């Protein structure tokens, strides 16, 4: 019976499907950044937002081009309607008629004045079914003009604001791509830190297990006290806990990076951390000038001021005299035959002037102007304060970045020294020339210095891409980044 069970278990093991070994995905920092810019949800939202702004700008440009439209409103009626006779009296008669028309219109806006010019061509046909007659009315050409003389010129203000909106959208897109790169650095080094902690935890666990077994031998021969053996046992148990916590952290940060990059598979992620960084020193004056020229925040400040100025102009235009002028001139003819309706044309003119003068509004209009002017003054003060904040932030970031390469060098040297100190302390402890307190301090120092080294590299790249997002400039190649939006448009 036992042989039968053993044979069955062996058969099941031999014929079970072999589980394919899953190859981990390995990334460098540059590969993570490139992938984040390509398919991360934040990058995709930035692209859709920019495309929306682009088509909005295209729509704005179309406002200044001639528009052509064809309209028609035909109708058919069979009902009793009231008509006015030649004597002036009214009478209800049964009407059985059809009306068909077509109007072709070309309209051109005038941005300088805010008015518009139009040219129309119109043809109408009326059929009276009661007496089987019909007639045509043609207007081959009708030229017109409409103008608000003292009103708010929305076209003129849109010529100032819409190009700035689009300029801001271009800069914001490039800025977002650099902020995505900065976020990618953060997620990359969070996982790199966790992987380093896991590697350290495994080494510490192996060392703690070796030291504990060694201490048990020394304890058995009476060369160490109970408390020292217990402390080493605590260290061993703590190292096991550290491994479990480190594995949990690695799993968490791997999942976080997958989510940020838009990766759907669950393959293990390995990272290659390059300890070398470009030895750059960035000039503060250059960064300041690039920021004040390229930063979307600066463009937004100017846009806010323009919108406030536009609001003041709107309130002033609605507070005083209003006058509208509408004029049209054309040729027309009515005939029972469509061909003759285009002969011997008669002139038609139409001029309309509308005037509105506020006589008494109890200061309502003047109050609205004052509120708009006050809002404009407030916007200018806030803009100046925000500009100063931006300049101070630039100074701080440049100062930190220029120090960071040296900080990495010091952190690397410190981590290397802490590692050697730990190794020396551990050997001395095994020789009985060092205490357990010295050993624990060396372990803690080694681990903290390794973490500080990785975080120093992370800070360098985080600062670098933050400066790129503010200036829209690649300092490694000394080239602008503002052409990236053109690459996106060319892909449409």
C-alpha positions in Angstrom: 0.0 0.0 0.0 2.8 2.4 0.9 4.5 1.6 -2.4 1.3 2.3 -4.3 0.9 5.7 -2.6 4.5 6.6 -3.3 4.2 5.6 -6.9 1.0 7.7 -7.3 2.6 10.8 -5.7 5.7 10.4 -7.9 3.5 10.2 -11.0 1.5 13.3 -10.1 4.8 15.2 -9.6 6.3 14.1 -12.9 3.2 14.9 -15.0 2.2 18.2 -13.4 2.6 21.3 -15.7 6.0 22.9 -15.4 5.7 26.5 -14.2 7.6 28.8 -16.5 10.1 31.0 -14.9 9.0 34.7 -15.0 11.8 37.0 -16.1 11.9 40.2 -14.0 11.6 43.6 -15.7 14.8 45.7 -15.3 14.7 49.4 -15.6 17.3 52.2 -15.5 16.2 55.7 -14.4 16.2 56.9 -18.0 14.0 54.0 -19.1 11.5 54.7 -16.3 11.3 58.4 -17.2 10.8 57.6 -20.9 8.1 55.1 -20.2 6.4 57.6 -17.8 6.3 60.3 -20.5 5.0 57.8 -23.0 2.2 56.0 -21.2 1.7 57.2 -17.6 -1.9 58.4 -16.9 -0.5 61.9 -16.0 1.3 62.2 -19.4 -1.8 61.0 -21.3 -4.0 63.6 -19.5 -1.4 66.3 -20.4 -1.5 65.3 -24.0 -5.3 65.4 -24.2 -5.4 68.7 -22.4 -3.0 70.2 -24.8 -4.8 68.9 -27.8 -8.0 70.5 -26.5 -6.2 73.8 -26.1 -4.8 73.5 -29.6 -8.2 73.0 -31.2 -9.6 75.8 -29.2 -6.9 78.0 -30.6 -7.7 76.8 -34.1 -11.3 77.8 -33.5 -10.3 81.2 -32.3 -8.2 81.7 -35.5 -11.2 80.8 -37.6 -13.1 83.8 -36.2 -11.0 86.1 -38.3 -11.6 84.1 -41.6 -14.6 84.7 -43.8 -17.5 82.4 -43.0 -19.9 81.1 -45.7 -23.4 79.8 -44.9 -26.4 78.6 -46.8 -29.8 79.0 -45.1 -33.4 78.1 -46.1 -36.8 78.2 -44.3 -39.4 76.7 -46.6 -43.0 76.2 -45.4 -46.3 75.0 -46.7 -49.7 76.2 -45.3 -53.4 75.5 -45.8 -55.3 77.5 -43.3 -57.4 80.6 -42.7 -55.3 83.6 -42.0 -56.0 87.3 -41.4 -54.9 89.6 -44.2 -55.1 93.4 -44.6 -57.0 94.7 -47.6 -56.2 97.9 -49.5 -58.9 99.7 -47.7 -57.1 99.0 -44.4 -59.6 96.5 -43.2 -58.8 93.0 -42.1 -60.3 89.8 -43.5 -59.9 86.1 -42.8 -59.3 84.1 -46.0 -58.4 80.6 -46.8 -54.7 80.4 -47.9 -53.3 77.5 -49.7 -49.6 78.4 -50.4 -46.0 77.3 -50.3 -42.9 79.5 -49.7 -39.4 78.4 -50.5 -36.2 80.5 -50.1 -32.4 80.1 -50.1 -29.8 82.6 -48.9 -26.1 82.4 -49.4 -24.1 84.6 -46.9 -20.4 85.5 -46.7 -19.5 87.2 -43.4 -16.2 88.8 -42.4 -15.4 90.1 -38.9 -13.4 93.3 -38.4 -11.1 92.8 -35.4 -10.0 96.4 -35.3 -13.5 97.8 -34.8 -15.4 94.7 -33.6 -17.9 95.1 -36.4 -18.7 92.8 -39.4 -19.2 93.0 -43.2 -21.5 90.7 -45.0 -22.5 89.9 -48.6 -25.7 88.0 -49.3 -27.5 86.6 -52.3 -31.1 85.5 -51.9 -33.9 83.9 -54.0 -37.5 83.4 -52.9 -40.5 81.7 -54.6 -44.1 81.9 -53.5 -46.8 79.6 -54.8 -50.6 80.2 -54.5 -52.3 76.9 -55.1 -55.8 78.5 -54.9 -55.4 80.3 -58.2 -52.4 78.3 -59.5 -50.0 81.3 -59.6 -46.4 81.8 -58.4 -43.9 84.6 -58.2 -40.1 85.0 -57.6 -38.2 87.6 -55.6 -34.5 87.8 -56.2 -31.8 89.7 -54.4 -28.6 88.9 -56.4 -26.4 91.0 -54.1 -26.8 92.6 -50.8 -23.9 94.3 -49.0 -24.2 95.2 -45.3 -22.3 96.4 -42.3 -22.9 96.3 -38.6 -20.9 98.1 -35.9 -21.2 98.8 -32.2 -19.5 102.2 -32.0 -18.8 102.5 -28.3 -19.2 98.9 -27.1 -16.9 96.3 -25.8 -14.7 94.9 -28.6 -14.4 91.2 -27.7 -12.5 90.4 -30.9 -9.7 92.9 -30.0 -9.3 91.5 -26.5 -9.4 87.9 -27.8 -6.4 88.8 -30.0 -4.5 89.5 -26.8 -5.8 86.7 -24.6 -6.2 83.7 -26.9 -2.6 83.6 -28.2 -1.5 83.8 -24.6 -3.8 81.0 -23.6 -2.3 78.8 -26.3 1.3 79.9 -25.4 0.5 78.9 -21.8 -0.9 75.6 -23.0 2.3 74.8 -24.9 4.4 75.7 -21.9 2.2 73.8 -19.5 2.4 70.7 -21.6 6.2 70.7 -21.6 6.2 71.6 -17.9 3.9 68.6 -17.1 6.2 66.3 -19.0 9.1 67.4 -16.8 7.0 67.1 -13.7 6.1 63.6 -14.8 9.9 62.9 -15.1 10.3 64.3 -11.6 7.6 62.1 -10.2 9.1 59.1 -12.1 12.4 59.8 -10.2 10.5 59.8 -6.9 8.8 56.5 -7.6 12.1 55.0 -9.0 14.1 55.9 -5.9 11.4 54.9 -3.5 11.6 51.4 -5.0 15.4 51.6 -5.2 15.5 52.5 -1.5 13.2 49.6 -0.7 15.2 47.1 -2.7 18.4 48.4 -1.0 16.7 47.9 2.4 15.7 44.4 1.5 19.2 43.5 0.4 20.5 45.0 3.7 17.9 43.2 5.7 18.9 39.8 4.2 22.6 40.5 4.9 21.8 41.7 8.5 19.7 38.5 9.0 22.6 36.3 7.9 25.0 38.2 10.1 22.6 38.1 13.1 22.1 34.4 12.7 25.9 33.8 12.5 26.6 36.0 15.5 23.8 34.3 17.5 25.2 30.8 16.8 28.7 32.0 17.6 27.4 33.6 20.8 25.7 30.4 21.9 29.1 28.6 21.7 30.7 31.3 23.8 27.9 31.3 26.2 28.2 27.5 26.7 31.9 27.9 27.7 31.0 30.9 29.9 32.8 33.7 28.1 29.7 35.9 27.7 26.8 36.8 30.0 23.1 36.0 29.7 22.1 39.6 28.7 24.6 39.6 25.8 23.2 36.3 24.4 19.7 37.6 24.8 20.6 40.9 23.0 21.9 38.9 20.1 18.8 36.7 20.1 16.7 39.9 20.0 18.9 41.1 17.1 18.3 37.9 15.2 14.5 38.1 15.7 14.5 41.8 14.8 16.4 41.0 11.6 13.7 38.5 10.6 11.1 41.1 11.2 13.1 43.6 9.1 13.2 41.2 6.2 9.4 40.7 6.3 8.8 44.5 6.5 11.4 45.1 3.7 9.6 42.6 1.5 6.3 44.3 2.1 7.8 47.7 1.3 9.3 46.3 -2.0 5.9 44.9 -3.0 4.2 48.2 -2.2 6.6 50.4 -4.1 6.7 48.0 -7.1 2.9 48.2 -7.3 3.1 52.0 -6.9 5.6 52.2 -9.8 3.5 49.9 -12.0 0.4 52.0 -11.4 2.3 55.3 -12.2 3.8 53.8 -15.4 0.6 52.2 -16.5 2.1 48.7 -16.4 -0.5 45.9 -16.2 1.6 42.8 -15.6 2.8 41.7 -12.2 6.4 40.8 -13.1 9.0 41.6 -10.6 10.8 44.9 -11.2 14.5 45.3 -10.8 16.3 48.6 -10.9 19.7 49.7 -12.1 20.9 52.7 -10.1 23.7 54.7 -11.7 25.7 56.3 -8.9 27.3 58.8 -11.4 25.6 62.1 -12.0 26.6 64.9 -14.4 28.9 67.4 -12.6 26.9 70.5 -13.5 26.9 73.9 -12.0 23.9 76.0 -13.1 24.1 79.8 -13.1 21.4 81.4 -11.1 21.1 84.4 -13.5 20.5 82.0 -16.4 17.9 80.0 -14.6 16.1 83.2 -13.5 16.0 84.6 -17.0 14.7 81.3 -18.4 12.1 81.0 -15.7 10.7 84.5 -16.3 10.6 83.9 -20.0 9.4 80.3 -20.2 7.6 79.4 -17.0 3.8 78.7 -17.5 3.3 80.4 -14.1 4.6 83.7 -15.4 2.4 83.4 -18.5 -0.6 82.7 -16.2 0.2 85.9 -14.2 0.2 88.0 -17.4 -3.0 86.3 -18.5 -4.7 87.1 -15.2 -3.8 90.7 -15.6 -5.1 90.8 -19.2 -8.4 89.3 -18.1 -8.8 91.9 -15.4 -8.0 94.7 -17.9 -10.6 93.2 -20.3 -13.2 93.2 -17.5 -12.5 96.9 -16.8 -13.0 97.7 -20.5 -16.2 95.7 -20.6 -17.6 97.5 -17.5 -16.7 100.9 -18.9 -18.3 100.1 -22.3 -21.5 99.2 -20.6 -21.6 102.2 -18.4 -21.8 105.0 -21.0 -23.3 105.9 -24.3 -24.2 102.9 -26.6 -24.7 103.3 -30.3 -25.2 100.5 -32.9 -25.1 101.1 -36.7 -26.6 98.7 -39.2 -26.6 99.4 -42.9 -27.2 97.4 -46.0 -27.5 98.1 -49.8 -28.7 95.7 -52.4 -30.5 95.1 -55.7 -33.8 93.3 -55.9 -36.7 92.4 -58.4 -40.0 90.5 -58.2 -41.4 88.7 -61.2 -43.6 85.8 -62.1 -40.6 84.3 -64.1 -37.3 83.3 -62.5 -35.3 84.7 -65.5 -36.9 88.1 -65.6 -36.6 88.4 -61.8 -32.8 89.1 -62.4 -33.4 91.9 -64.9 -34.0 95.6 -64.4 -33.1 95.3 -60.7 -34.2 98.0 -58.3 -32.1 99.4 -55.5 -32.9 98.8 -51.8 -31.2 100.6 -48.9 -31.7 100.1 -45.2 -30.0 102.0 -42.4 -30.7 101.6 -38.7 -29.1 103.4 -35.7 -29.7 102.4 -32.2 -28.8 104.7 -29.3 -28.9 104.0 -25.6 -28.0 106.7 -23.0 -28.1 105.8 -19.3 -29.8 108.7 -17.5 -30.2 107.5 -14.0 -28.9 104.2 -12.6 -28.1 105.3 -9.0 -24.4 104.7 -9.6 -24.7 101.0 -10.5 -22.6 101.2 -13.6 -20.0 103.4 -12.0 -19.8 101.1 -9.1 -19.2 98.1 -11.4 -16.3 100.0 -13.1 -14.8 100.8 -9.7 -15.0 97.1 -8.6 -13.4 96.0 -11.9 -10.6 98.6 -11.5 -10.0 97.5 -7.9 -9.8 93.9 -9.0 -7.3 94.8 -11.6 -5.1 96.6 -9.0 -5.4 93.6 -6.7 -4.4 91.3 -9.5 -1.3 93.3 -10.2 -0.3 93.3 -6.5 -0.8 89.6 -6.3 1.1 89.0 -9.5 4.1 91.0 -8.2 4.0 88.9 -5.0 3.8 85.6 -6.8 6.6 86.7 -9.1 8.8 87.5 -6.1 7.9 84.0 -4.7 9.0 82.4 -7.9 12.3 84.3 -8.0 13.0 83.2 -4.4 12.1 79.6 -5.2 14.5 79.7 -8.2 17.3 80.9 -5.9 16.7 78.2 -3.4 16.5 75.4 -5.9 19.6 76.5 -7.8 21.6 76.7 -4.6 20.4 73.3 -3.5 21.1 71.7 -6.9 24.6 73.1 -7.1 25.4 71.5 -3.7 23.8 68.2 -4.5 26.6 66.6 -6.6 29.0 67.2 -3.7 26.5 65.9 -1.3 26.3 62.6 -3.3 30.1 62.3 -3.2 30.1 62.8 0.6 27.2 60.4 1.1 28.9 57.7 -1.0 32.2 58.1 0.9 30.3 58.1 4.2 28.3 54.9 3.3 31.5 53.2 2.2 33.2 54.2 5.5 30.2 53.1 7.6 30.3 49.7 5.8 34.0 49.2 6.6 33.4 50.4 10.2 30.7 47.7 10.6 32.9 45.0 9.2 35.8 46.0 11.6 33.4 46.2 14.6 32.0 42.8 13.8 35.4 41.2 13.6 36.4 42.9 16.9 33.3 41.6 18.5 34.0 38.1 17.3 37.5 38.5 18.9 35.9 39.7 22.1 37.4 43.2 21.7 34.1 45.1 21.1 30.8 45.3 23.0 27.3 44.4 21.7 26.4 48.1 21.9 29.3 49.0 19.6 28.1 46.3 17.2 24.5 47.5 17.2 25.6 51.1 16.6 27.8 50.0 13.7 24.9 48.1 12.1 22.5 51.1 12.5 25.1 53.5 11.1 25.8 51.3 8.1 22.1 51.0 7.2 21.3 54.7 7.7 24.3 55.8 5.6 23.3 53.6 2.7 19.8 55.0 2.8 21.2 58.6 2.9 23.3 57.8 -0.2 20.4 56.7 -2.3 18.3 59.6 -1.1 21.1 62.0 -2.1 21.0 60.7 -5.7 17.2 60.9 -5.7 17.3 64.5 -4.5 19.8 65.4 -7.3 17.5 64.1 -10.1 14.4 65.5 -8.4 15.9 69.0 -8.3 17.2 68.7 -11.8 13.8 67.9 -13.4 12.1 70.5 -11.2 14.4 73.1 -12.6 13.8 71.8 -16.1 10.0 72.1 -15.5 10.4 75.8 -14.4 12.7 76.8 -17.2 11.7 74.4 -20.0 15.4 74.0 -20.7 17.7 71.0 -20.9 20.9 72.0 -19.0 22.9 68.9 -20.0 22.7 69.7 -23.7 21.9 73.5 -23.1 18.9 73.3 -25.4 15.3 74.5 -25.0 12.5 72.0 -24.5 9.8 74.2 -25.9 9.7 72.2 -29.2 8.2 69.1 -27.6 4.7 70.3 -28.2 5.4 70.4 -32.0 6.3 66.7 -31.8 2.9 66.0 -30.3 1.1 68.0 -33.0 3.0 66.2 -35.8 1.7 62.9 -34.5 -1.9 64.0 -34.8 
